[in-house]
Amino acid sequence: MSEDSNPLKAIQDRIFSVSTLTDIEPSLLELIVQPERILEVSVCLKRDSSELVIYKGWRVHHDTSRGPGKGGIRYHLAATVDSITALATEMSLKTALVDIPFGGAKGGIACDPNQLSEHELERLTRRYAMDIYPMIGTYRDVPAPDVNTNEKVMAWFADTIWAFNKENTTSVITGKPLALGGVLGHQGATSLGVMITIKNLMAKFNQTLAGKKIIIQGFGKVGGPLSFLLHSAGAKIVAISDVSGAIHNRFGIDIPALSLFVKNGGVLSEFRQADKIPEKQFWTLETDLIVPAALENAIDAEIAQNISSKFLVEAANGPVTEAADQVLKENKVLVVPDILSNAGGVISSSFEWAQDRQGYMWNAKKVTDRLADKMSQSFEEMWARSQTSKISLRQAALVIAVERLAQAHLYRGIFP
Ligand code: NAD
């Protein structure tokens, strides 16, 4: 096991690593690092064949000092208690950094949803919702979609909670369909946030996206719409990869054609208007910008060593290992950290929560304008802190987030 292959240890080490950049007492930092509570459940599913299967599932509250827990629900075979707790920790940092009234939480089931029928997926979701019910509530913990979950899963989850509560509290979960109190533009909010971040980054160097060569790992809910936005802004997506493999076209991939191909059931790596390339080659391509938008730990030290790009914007959660981060720093690759760049989704979730509690839906312009304001304001704060303290953007983002968490703990005091 490599030094930072445990995601929980990696994020905790990262938090401890900024201790010398703040005045926070070591004991308080220790309190901030530890998760508040972890619920592990055995999620029982009766398959369509009547076979009984039991999956491990979790819901973790990392820190709720600034507001209710907030974080997605992930269905993935690689989910473990440590990976979910690491992601919950990231959520506490993210909500603090972009200053929305939430804490950090995360949940998931260690399963492969692609092996389940739609009815099985619904039963699994409802059972899981029932299992973690004591953790959930408008002012306790408000879940959202993550890898392999979507608005349909959120609707089943919400319906189950409402059945138990005997009341229809739409604000108990976000990422819902519009018909159930969802927010306009939620599905593209993370990608839009990443796009705004990339534009803000380019502006710092008096550059625009026109003609920029970009590679993106992941063509899912984040990577898909993001590649479309970048393509529309005149950038050249020269390579893109997903779980099926990587493809390359040095003149730029026709993203609308690729989207249509995949939407119609095509496998990304078989897209004819680009060449299939090995994953190793994918990372070494000469580009201006790299955007990992798939899973955590995608870029290790070996991959990082061969990255020639000037910029790397983390769209996925935790895509760069600690060792890789050091290599990128030495090689002068400027990294924009995940807790800033992919915060568009949770910001949009906070709007959905606010709307649902208000009982008044905002129009698309209001949602987009406020999202852009929040993203840009947070970017500027991170940038300024990085400049004044002469630290990396990741360190600056962490310091701001950890200081906000510390402040909340100090004001609340220790009960009793
Ligand atoms: P998704 O399941 O919709 O898409 C994941 C993509 O990654 C797919 O294209 C998949 O094929 C690809 N992938 C998986 N394994 C791969 C591999 N080994 N090599 C290359 N590609 C691989 O998930 P998503 O919602 O797009 O999330 C992607 C990342 O962004 C995750 O880290 C997630 O936690 C993070 N994130 C998502 C949101 C959101 O709103 N969806 C918000 C914040 C952060």
Boltz pocket constraint, residues with backbone or C-beta under 6 A from the ligand:
constraints:
  - pocket:
      binder: B
      contacts: [[A, 145], [A, 146], [A, 147], [A, 148], [A, 186], [A, 187], [A, 190], [A, 217], [A, 218], [A, 219], [A, 220], [A, 221], [A, 222], [A, 223], [A, 241], [A, 242], [A, 243], [A, 244], [A, 245], [A, 293], [A, 294], [A, 295], [A, 296], [A, 315], [A, 316], [A, 317], [A, 318], [A, 342], [A, 343], [A, 345], [A, 346]]
      max_distance: 6.0
